Amino acid sequence: MKRAIQIGLLGLGTVGGSVVKIVQENAANISQKVGLPLKISRVLVRNKEKQRTVDTGDAIVTTDINDILADPAIDIIVEVMGGEQPAKEYILQALNAGKHVVTANKDVIAKYGRELFTAAEDNHVDLLFEASVGGGIPIIRPLKQCLAANQITEVMGIVNGTTNYMLTKMMNEKMSYADVLAEAQAKGYAEADPTADVGGWDAARKIAILSSIAFSSRVTLDDVYVEGITNISVEDIEYARELGYVIKLVAVAKDSEHGIEVRVHPAFIPNSHPLAGVSDVFNAIYVKGHAVGEAMFYGRGAGGLPTASAVTADIIDVARDIKHNTSSRILCTCFENKPLCPVGKTELPYYIRLLVEDKPGVFAAIAGAFGAQQVSLHSVIQKRKINNCAEIVLITYPVSNDNIKLAMNTLDGMSVVTKVRSVIRVEAEEIA
Amino acid sequence: MKRAIQIGLLGLGTVGGSVVKIVQENAANISQKVGLPLKISRVLVRNKEKQRTVDTGDAIVTTDINDILADPAIDIIVEVMGGEQPAKEYILQALNAGKHVVTANKDVIAKYGRELFTAAEDNHVDLLFEASVGGGIPIIRPLKQCLAANQITEVMGIVNGTTNYMLTKMMNEKMSYADVLAEAQAKGYAEADPTADVGGWDAARKIAILSSIAFSSRVTLDDVYVEGITNISVEDIEYARELGYVIKLVAVAKDSEHGIEVRVHPAFIPNSHPLAGVSDVFNAIYVKGHAVGEAMFYGRGAGGLPTASAVTADIIDVARDIKHNTSSRILCTCFENKPLCPVGKTELPYYIRLLVEDKPGVFAAIAGAFGAQQVSLHSVIQKRKINNCAEIVLITYPVSNDNIKLAMNTLDGMSVVTKVRSVIRVEAEEIA
């Protein structure tokens, strides 16, 4: 008779430490929920000498993964080290050693999902990863289980807290991109090298994971079109506000007629959309399904305790499986092989800001260049004069990315166009 | 070898018909997810002769529950008849016949939860009820699984679409309560007898269910303090707007020092709160946990397809259990027995609107009456003159319901107070 569910914890950083804390503090409640107590038996760290604030009790702390993999008493390996390697290798070894695995690792799941789920299936073990997207927000299980009856047509998320904090600050305090980035770095919200966040790569990994589940078809990081927020200016945010929008870094997955669109980029979102009110470091994932209609999941997308909330929930779920002698109830659900839609074929309205010469006939020339590429203009605002130039802001009707690029190339080469300032997609808007 | 998971469907109304539709339309996808096809084998209806738009294929339609209970091929009974009886009796008989049960029935779960979960446990079968709260919004499974590692301190929901539609209309179009109710009835959003919605009873059943899960302690309908929206006027909604609030019918459960508070009532919600933007027929449930922090779940809380989305998700979950030879992984989690907090001891700020005589010394008399009951005033607005009276609007500091009642009784009996117009709780506000 089993006395406890035994856990091997890989990593004792912010998330790992919070998992230890939650498992200790809620021991009685979790034990009731599972029917057996949880016990963190072994912990893998890089440096045993490092001073830590978390008390791992009588857990054996080691720097050798084999100490954990070879321990037959360990039921679940919890990977919260982060990074691609050696995390991926450890997860694979754990699965092949017949251990259930819980991971918070978006890098690994977005890139090696197929291989790891196959290993889990072959070894009849669980592989759960709720914390890999949206931190503490329940989204993986809701998509895999609660919305399993739906034909999902769209997933749109604000899934990077750093950039959402930055864009919110730029909007509310009219701070420049450079200033707000410096502040986010000072507060610890952004890394010294902020590329993964501001370049959209963190969000790209998350939307790869979400779209794989939503469309039952494997999407990996390489399939995602990615644009970051580095070119977003306070002027664009101000125009957005005037026009009834906010600018957000969105991660979008759509099941369209040309295939699955998966992309990360800044976008104008109308104020009436549920995602528009998601501010600061908060994350939210908005889902459209043929039966459920619209649904949204909101919360803290990062941080030690929120992430550990999701990791520990997965641990409890695996423990319930162990207690009930079952496993692999829900593994990979990518049993379809849907084509991807090339980004050039994706159709959306665009917001465009141009600096042009302020003289007669210029607007006609610009309109002609748009028209030549089948770009129809929905609304045009000529707003400010800057030196001798006029600033023209316009929103197009939906047009393919191929065509908007051709039009912008033409405009860029026109002598009357001083500068193409901004080209930003408009999402979730009915312009037709 | 099992060829299909067989379902007995009780009820072929809006929800039942939508379940049939989803199971048919998504047959291939669901079959892949489960590993076996689903088959609706038998359907219970009240009237076999009734014309229906839904095609039940080769399912055997019957008016006798025993035809379904006695069929050994039936694995899952899906109860979507609604109402307390005979639904509760049928569910109990199904569990005792060794059938798994999926139900959308809040009335039954809020009242007979304990008995039914015990029966499910005794018979080693599943009893799932995701659709009983929030329609298509995933909330039961997120609370039971995804947030299982949290000490939940608060659940606050907008869980009744009819009243949220009415309050939104009253706010946006300044329509009176009576007019908006008539319109909601004409549109089919409100019943001919609207008591269950406008009286708060529908929301009360839902918060009883949610708080039982959140606090691991059984709460039934009788434990819920209930106040409806019938006394809410456009004037109060206007004052709320001026003060930076919206009025919502909220269902609240809090784990406070005096015990579990469970209540349904209209409340002022600050505009900055995530629930404030939940409009029209949409529902949302906001949850606070010690690890996850804040989370919110948003979507359509009613309607055939959204509700059927949740019902069919439960069916898929049970089918996965059957396929994996397991059951009862997660049943009743009410293993604690926490005391309830009497409503008199609940402490909140209050919004109060009074009509008083417009003469010197009146305000001092009123302030004295509040002070005598330990009610401190946070802000006071004297706004309009109506005939010879003055309208005073004020917001108190947090005060117990017992004290506010005593104060209001005193005021009501004072000769200078013409009328106590409104007394409305203020939620989610830091006034201290």
Boltz contact constraints between the chains, C-beta under 6 A:
constraints:
  - contact:
      token1: [A, 22]
      token2: [B, 149]
      max_distance: 6.0
  - contact:
      token1: [A, 22]
      token2: [B, 291]
      max_distance: 6.0
  - contact:
      token1: [A, 32]
      token2: [B, 335]
      max_distance: 6.0
  - contact:
      token1: [A, 33]
      token2: [B, 148]
      max_distance: 6.0
  - contact:
      token1: [A, 33]
      token2: [B, 333]
      max_distance: 6.0
  - contact:
      token1: [A, 136]
      token2: [B, 292]
      max_distance: 6.0
  - contact:
      token1: [A, 138]
      token2: [B, 142]
      max_distance: 6.0
  - contact:
      token1: [A, 138]
      token2: [B, 146]
      max_distance: 6.0
  - contact:
      token1: [A, 141]
      token2: [B, 146]
      max_distance: 6.0
  - contact:
      token1: [A, 142]
      token2: [B, 138]
      max_distance: 6.0
  - contact:
      token1: [A, 145]
      token2: [B, 317]
      max_distance: 6.0
  - contact:
      token1: [A, 146]
      token2: [B, 138]
      max_distance: 6.0
  - contact:
      token1: [A, 146]
      token2: [B, 141]
      max_distance: 6.0
  - contact:
      token1: [A, 146]
      token2: [B, 313]
      max_distance: 6.0
  - contact:
      token1: [A, 148]
      token2: [B, 33]
      max_distance: 6.0
  - contact:
      token1: [A, 148]
      token2: [B, 313]
      max_distance: 6.0
  - contact:
      token1: [A, 148]
      token2: [B, 316]
      max_distance: 6.0
  - contact:
      token1: [A, 149]
      token2: [B, 22]
      max_distance: 6.0
  - contact:
      token1: [A, 149]
      token2: [B, 309]
      max_distance: 6.0
  - contact:
      token1: [A, 149]
      token2: [B, 312]
      max_distance: 6.0
  - contact:
      token1: [A, 149]
      token2: [B, 313]
      max_distance: 6.0
  - contact:
      token1: [A, 150]
      token2: [B, 309]
      max_distance: 6.0
  - contact:
      token1: [A, 277]
      token2: [B, 277]
      max_distance: 6.0
  - contact:
      token1: [A, 291]
      token2: [B, 22]
      max_distance: 6.0
  - contact:
      token1: [A, 291]
      token2: [B, 305]
      max_distance: 6.0
  - contact:
      token1: [A, 291]
      token2: [B, 309]
      max_distance: 6.0
  - contact:
      token1: [A, 292]
      token2: [B, 136]
      max_distance: 6.0
  - contact:
      token1: [A, 292]
      token2: [B, 306]
      max_distance: 6.0
  - contact:
      token1: [A, 292]
      token2: [B, 309]
      max_distance: 6.0
  - contact:
      token1: [A, 293]
      token2: [B, 300]
      max_distance: 6.0
  - contact:
      token1: [A, 293]
      token2: [B, 306]
      max_distance: 6.0
  - contact:
      token1: [A, 295]
      token2: [B, 299]
      max_distance: 6.0
  - contact:
      token1: [A, 296]
      token2: [B, 298]
      max_distance: 6.0
  - contact:
      token1: [A, 298]
      token2: [B, 296]
      max_distance: 6.0
  - contact:
      token1: [A, 299]
      token2: [B, 295]
      max_distance: 6.0
  - contact:
      token1: [A, 300]
      token2: [B, 293]
      max_distance: 6.0
  - contact:
      token1: [A, 305]
      token2: [B, 291]
      max_distance: 6.0
  - contact:
      token1: [A, 306]
      token2: [B, 292]
      max_distance: 6.0
  - contact:
      token1: [A, 306]
      token2: [B, 293]
      max_distance: 6.0
  - contact:
      token1: [A, 309]
      token2: [B, 149]
      max_distance: 6.0
  - contact:
      token1: [A, 309]
      token2: [B, 150]
      max_distance: 6.0
  - contact:
      token1: [A, 309]
      token2: [B, 291]
      max_distance: 6.0
  - contact:
      token1: [A, 309]
      token2: [B, 292]
      max_distance: 6.0
  - contact:
      token1: [A, 312]
      token2: [B, 149]
      max_distance: 6.0
  - contact:
      token1: [A, 313]
      token2: [B, 146]
      max_distance: 6.0
  - contact:
      token1: [A, 313]
      token2: [B, 148]
      max_distance: 6.0
  - contact:
      token1: [A, 313]
      token2: [B, 149]
      max_distance: 6.0
  - contact:
      token1: [A, 316]
      token2: [B, 148]
      max_distance: 6.0
  - contact:
      token1: [A, 317]
      token2: [B, 145]
      max_distance: 6.0
  - contact:
      token1: [A, 320]
      token2: [B, 329]
      max_distance: 6.0
  - contact:
      token1: [A, 324]
      token2: [B, 326]
      max_distance: 6.0
  - contact:
      token1: [A, 324]
      token2: [B, 329]
      max_distance: 6.0
  - contact:
      token1: [A, 326]
      token2: [B, 324]
      max_distance: 6.0
  - contact:
      token1: [A, 326]
      token2: [B, 326]
      max_distance: 6.0
  - contact:
      token1: [A, 329]
      token2: [B, 320]
      max_distance: 6.0
  - contact:
      token1: [A, 329]
      token2: [B, 324]
      max_distance: 6.0
  - contact:
      token1: [A, 333]
      token2: [B, 33]
      max_distance: 6.0
  - contact:
      token1: [A, 335]
      token2: [B, 32]
      max_distance: 6.0
